[in-house]
């Protein structure tokens, strides 16, 4: 059984937190349209000496969703989530945990390490903790350390994708775990959302299609590249962050590199002390999952979610008669 906070969504979808791209505008639009919106805490970056931007982002999101709910009691907004990068180089982690705890963030998403104290902070303020994993071993460790649910990041996902087939990954996790399970990896249509559920996941975890939305904090060229590209244009490399990830080959070529002949890097290259492990030299290397062949235009986030909802309903009718 899903926690109450993940029930009653318009469609069973959580929007994944994307580096730079996800901000208050996108999160608010996603939640108002009926799916969980999310952003990485590290996206809220202020200059030295300035007040914590994360504070103002959380205040804005909470207040705007509250106003929406008061005006639309029959169609309340979905809850939102904040992603914490739980890596030893993230010097902001303790501060950001305290801010999220004070603002009673309802859903916490943790990445790059399972930490019991982060899960406890989520529980202390009435929230739930979901941890993203790429294999069954990491899944078991996350639950042992207090996570409430899992995000299975399978092959084809954007960002730091895992190498395993979603069929294999979901199958192994469901042999022992009955709690909340989300699936990430090339999900870009309502039909794919239903397929994720048929496989055993409770919800779909969708990122790349939301890059091509009006509210996304992405350059116009990035949004257009998402619309123009397909699965064959995605390259997997560890060069840019130290962890294997999926990127748009045209953006790699634009940076003067050959996407078919990239060096590799190990995890020592990861450094979140300045907000991200991506060095300035790679700022124009753009991440994406393999599902973008279904994305052909830049639209408001609500329009993209309307399409997902319609496709999801059509797929259900087609399969269930």
C-alpha positions as CSV (number, residue, x, y, z in Angstrom):
1,X,0.0,0.0,0.0
2,X,1.3,3.4,-0.9
3,X,1.8,6.1,1.7
4,X,-1.2,8.5,1.8
5,X,0.9,11.3,0.3
6,X,1.5,9.3,-2.9
7,X,-2.1,8.3,-3.3
8,X,-4.7,10.3,-5.3
9,X,-2.3,11.7,-7.8
10,X,-3.9,12.5,-11.2
11,X,-1.6,9.9,-12.8
12,X,1.0,7.8,-11.0
13,X,3.9,10.0,-11.9
14,X,6.7,11.7,-10.0
15,X,8.7,14.2,-11.9
16,X,12.4,13.6,-11.3
17,X,14.7,16.4,-10.0
18,X,17.0,17.6,-12.8
19,X,20.3,19.5,-12.3
20,X,19.7,23.2,-13.1
21,X,16.5,22.4,-15.1
22,X,14.2,21.9,-12.1
23,X,13.2,25.0,-10.2
24,X,10.1,26.5,-8.5
25,X,8.3,27.4,-11.8
26,X,8.5,23.8,-13.1
27,X,7.7,22.2,-9.7
28,X,4.7,24.4,-9.1
29,X,3.3,23.7,-12.6
30,X,3.8,20.0,-12.2
31,X,2.1,19.9,-8.8
32,X,-0.8,22.0,-10.0
33,X,-1.3,19.6,-12.9
34,X,-1.5,16.7,-10.5
35,X,1.9,15.0,-10.4
36,X,4.7,15.2,-7.8
37,X,7.1,17.9,-8.8
38,X,10.7,17.9,-7.5
39,X,14.0,19.8,-7.6
40,X,17.5,19.2,-6.2
41,X,18.3,21.3,-3.2
42,X,21.6,22.1,-4.8
43,X,19.8,23.9,-7.6
44,X,19.0,26.7,-5.2
45,X,22.5,28.4,-5.2
46,X,23.1,31.8,-3.7
47,X,26.2,33.9,-3.7
48,X,28.4,34.0,-0.6
49,X,26.9,36.2,2.1
50,X,23.4,36.1,0.6
51,X,20.4,34.4,2.4
52,X,19.8,30.7,1.6
53,X,17.9,30.6,-1.7
54,X,16.5,27.2,-0.7
55,X,14.5,29.0,2.0
56,X,12.8,31.3,-0.4
57,X,12.2,28.5,-2.9
58,X,10.4,26.4,-0.4
59,X,8.4,29.4,0.9
60,X,7.3,30.2,-2.6
61,X,6.4,26.7,-3.6
62,X,4.4,26.1,-0.3
63,X,2.5,29.4,-0.5
64,X,1.6,29.1,-4.2
65,X,0.4,25.5,-3.8
66,X,-1.6,26.5,-0.7
67,X,-3.3,29.3,-2.7
68,X,-4.1,26.9,-5.5
69,X,-5.6,24.4,-3.0
70,X,-7.8,27.1,-1.4
71,X,-9.0,28.2,-4.9
72,X,-9.5,24.6,-6.2
73,X,-10.6,22.4,-3.3
74,X,-11.9,19.7,-5.7
75,X,-8.6,19.6,-7.6
76,X,-5.8,20.1,-5.0
77,X,-2.2,20.2,-6.1
78,X,0.0,17.1,-5.7
79,X,2.8,17.3,-3.1
80,X,6.3,18.3,-3.9
81,X,9.7,16.7,-3.3
82,X,13.3,17.9,-2.6
83,X,16.3,15.9,-3.7
84,X,19.3,15.7,-1.4
85,X,22.6,14.7,-2.9
86,X,24.0,12.6,0.0
87,X,27.6,12.6,-1.1
88,X,30.6,13.3,1.1
89,X,31.6,16.3,-1.0
90,X,28.2,18.1,-0.5
91,X,29.2,20.6,2.1
92,X,25.7,22.0,2.2
93,X,24.0,18.8,3.1
94,X,23.5,19.5,6.9
95,X,22.3,23.0,6.3
96,X,19.9,21.9,3.6
97,X,18.5,19.1,5.8
98,X,17.8,21.6,8.5
99,X,16.0,24.0,6.1
100,X,13.9,21.2,4.6
101,X,13.0,19.9,8.1
102,X,11.9,23.3,9.2
103,X,9.7,23.7,6.1
104,X,8.2,20.3,6.6
105,X,9.1,19.1,3.1
106,X,6.6,16.2,2.4
107,X,8.8,14.0,0.2
108,X,12.6,13.6,0.4
109,X,14.5,12.0,-2.4
110,X,18.1,11.0,-1.7
111,X,20.8,10.2,-4.2
112,X,24.5,9.0,-4.2
113,X,24.5,7.4,-0.8
114,X,22.0,6.2,1.8
115,X,22.2,8.1,5.1
116,X,20.0,7.1,8.2
117,X,20.1,10.7,9.5
118,X,18.6,12.1,6.4
119,X,15.8,9.5,6.5
120,X,15.2,10.3,10.2
121,X,15.0,14.0,9.4
122,X,12.3,13.3,6.8
123,X,10.3,11.2,9.3
124,X,10.7,13.8,12.1
125,X,8.9,16.4,10.1
126,X,6.2,14.1,8.8
127,X,7.7,13.3,5.5
128,X,8.7,10.2,3.6
129,X,12.1,9.3,2.1
130,X,12.7,7.7,-1.3
131,X,16.1,6.6,-2.3
132,X,17.3,6.1,-5.9
133,X,19.3,3.0,-6.7
134,X,20.7,1.2,-9.7
135,X,20.7,-2.4,-8.5
136,X,19.2,-4.8,-5.9
137,X,22.2,-4.6,-3.5
138,X,21.9,-0.8,-3.1
139,X,18.1,-1.2,-2.8
140,X,18.5,-3.5,0.2
141,X,21.0,-1.2,1.8
142,X,18.7,1.8,1.4
143,X,15.8,0.1,3.1
144,X,18.1,-1.2,5.9
145,X,19.1,2.4,6.5
146,X,15.5,3.7,6.9
147,X,14.3,4.7,3.4
148,X,10.5,4.3,3.0
149,X,10.6,3.6,-0.7
150,X,12.9,3.1,-3.7
151,X,13.4,4.7,-7.1
152,X,14.8,2.1,-9.5
153,X,17.0,3.9,-12.0
154,X,17.2,1.5,-15.0
155,X,18.9,1.5,-18.3
156,X,17.9,4.4,-20.6
157,X,17.3,6.9,-17.8
158,X,18.7,10.4,-18.0
159,X,21.4,11.6,-15.7
160,X,23.2,8.9,-13.7
161,X,21.4,5.9,-15.1
162,X,22.0,2.3,-14.1
163,X,22.9,-0.4,-16.6
164,X,20.2,-2.9,-15.8
165,X,17.0,-3.7,-17.7
166,X,13.9,-2.4,-15.9
167,X,12.4,-5.9,-16.1
168,X,15.3,-7.4,-14.2
169,X,15.6,-4.6,-11.7
170,X,11.9,-4.4,-10.7
171,X,11.6,-8.2,-10.7
172,X,14.5,-8.6,-8.2
173,X,13.3,-5.8,-5.9
174,X,9.8,-7.1,-5.8
175,X,10.9,-10.5,-4.6
176,X,11.5,-9.0,-1.2
177,X,10.1,-5.4,-1.1
178,X,6.4,-4.6,-1.0
179,X,6.8,-0.8,-0.3
180,X,6.7,2.2,-2.6
181,X,8.6,1.5,-5.8
182,X,9.2,4.0,-8.6
183,X,10.7,3.2,-12.0
184,X,13.0,5.5,-14.0
185,X,14.2,4.9,-17.5
186,X,12.9,6.1,-20.9
187,X,9.4,6.7,-19.7
188,X,7.9,9.5,-21.8
189,X,4.3,8.4,-22.6
190,X,1.2,7.5,-20.7
191,X,1.5,4.0,-22.2
192,X,5.0,3.6,-20.7
193,X,3.6,4.7,-17.3
194,X,1.1,1.9,-17.4
195,X,3.8,-0.5,-18.5
196,X,5.9,0.4,-15.5
197,X,2.9,-0.5,-13.3
198,X,2.4,-3.7,-15.1
199,X,6.0,-4.6,-14.4
200,X,5.5,-4.1,-10.7
201,X,6.3,-0.5,-10.0
202,X,3.8,1.8,-8.2
203,X,4.7,5.0,-10.0
204,X,6.8,6.2,-13.0
205,X,9.7,8.6,-12.5
206,X,9.9,11.0,-15.5
207,X,12.5,13.6,-16.2
208,X,13.7,14.3,-19.8
209,X,10.3,15.2,-21.3
210,X,10.0,18.0,-18.8
211,X,13.2,19.6,-20.2
212,X,11.1,20.6,-23.2
213,X,8.6,22.7,-21.2
214,X,8.1,26.4,-21.0
215,X,8.8,26.4,-17.2
216,X,12.0,24.4,-17.3
217,X,15.2,26.3,-16.5
218,X,17.0,25.2,-19.6
219,X,18.4,27.1,-22.6
220,X,16.2,27.2,-25.7
221,X,18.8,25.3,-27.6
222,X,18.7,22.5,-25.0
223,X,14.9,22.3,-25.2
224,X,15.0,22.2,-29.0
225,X,17.7,19.5,-29.0
226,X,15.4,17.3,-26.8
227,X,12.7,17.8,-29.4
228,X,15.0,17.0,-32.4
229,X,16.8,14.0,-30.9
230,X,16.0,10.3,-30.3
231,X,17.4,7.3,-28.5
232,X,20.2,6.9,-31.1
233,X,21.4,10.4,-30.0
234,X,22.1,9.4,-26.4
235,X,25.6,8.6,-25.3
236,X,26.6,7.0,-22.1
237,X,29.8,8.3,-20.5
238,X,31.5,8.8,-17.1
239,X,33.8,11.5,-18.3
240,X,31.7,14.5,-17.3
241,X,30.9,13.6,-13.6
242,X,32.9,10.5,-12.7
243,X,29.7,8.4,-12.7
244,X,28.2,6.8,-15.8
245,X,25.4,9.0,-17.2
246,X,23.4,9.6,-20.4
247,X,24.0,12.7,-22.5
248,X,22.9,14.2,-25.9
249,X,25.5,13.4,-28.5
250,X,24.9,16.7,-30.4
251,X,25.8,18.7,-27.3
252,X,29.0,16.7,-27.0
253,X,29.9,17.5,-30.6
254,X,29.2,21.2,-30.0
255,X,31.7,21.1,-27.2
256,X,34.4,19.9,-29.7
257,X,34.4,16.3,-28.5
258,X,33.8,13.0,-30.4
259,X,30.9,11.2,-28.7
260,X,32.1,8.0,-30.1
261,X,35.6,8.4,-28.6
262,X,35.3,9.7,-25.0
263,X,37.7,9.2,-22.2
264,X,36.4,7.9,-18.9
265,X,36.6,9.3,-15.3
266,X,36.3,7.6,-11.9
267,X,34.3,8.6,-8.9
268,X,37.1,10.8,-7.6
269,X,36.0,13.3,-10.2
270,X,32.7,13.9,-8.3
271,X,32.7,17.1,-6.2
272,X,29.5,18.7,-5.0
273,X,31.2,21.3,-2.9
274,X,30.2,24.0,-5.5
275,X,26.7,22.6,-6.1
276,X,27.4,20.1,-8.7
277,X,30.0,17.6,-9.9
278,X,29.9,19.0,-13.4
279,X,32.9,21.3,-14.1
280,X,32.3,24.6,-16.0
281,X,34.1,23.1,-18.9
282,X,31.2,20.7,-19.4
283,X,28.4,23.2,-18.7
284,X,27.1,22.8,-22.3
285,X,27.0,19.0,-22.1
286,X,23.3,18.2,-21.7
287,X,21.9,15.2,-20.1
288,X,18.9,13.2,-21.4
289,X,17.3,9.8,-21.2
290,X,16.5,7.6,-24.2
291,X,12.7,8.2,-24.2
292,X,12.9,11.6,-25.9
293,X,11.8,10.2,-29.3
294,X,8.2,10.8,-28.0
295,X,9.0,14.5,-27.4
296,X,8.5,16.7,-30.4
297,X,7.6,20.2,-29.1
298,X,8.2,22.7,-26.3
299,X,4.9,23.1,-24.4
300,X,3.7,24.2,-20.9
301,X,4.3,21.5,-18.3
302,X,0.5,21.2,-17.8
303,X,0.1,20.4,-21.5
304,X,2.7,17.6,-21.3
305,X,0.9,16.2,-18.2
306,X,-2.5,16.4,-19.9
307,X,-1.0,14.3,-22.8
308,X,0.4,11.8,-20.4
309,X,-2.9,11.5,-18.6
310,X,-4.8,11.0,-21.9
311,X,-2.4,8.4,-23.1
312,X,-2.5,6.6,-19.8
313,X,-6.3,6.4,-19.9
314,X,-6.3,5.3,-23.5
315,X,-3.7,2.6,-22.8
316,X,-5.8,1.3,-19.8
317,X,-8.9,1.1,-22.0
318,X,-7.0,-0.6,-24.8
319,X,-5.5,-3.3,-22.5
320,X,-8.4,-3.7,-20.0
321,X,-11.2,-3.5,-22.6
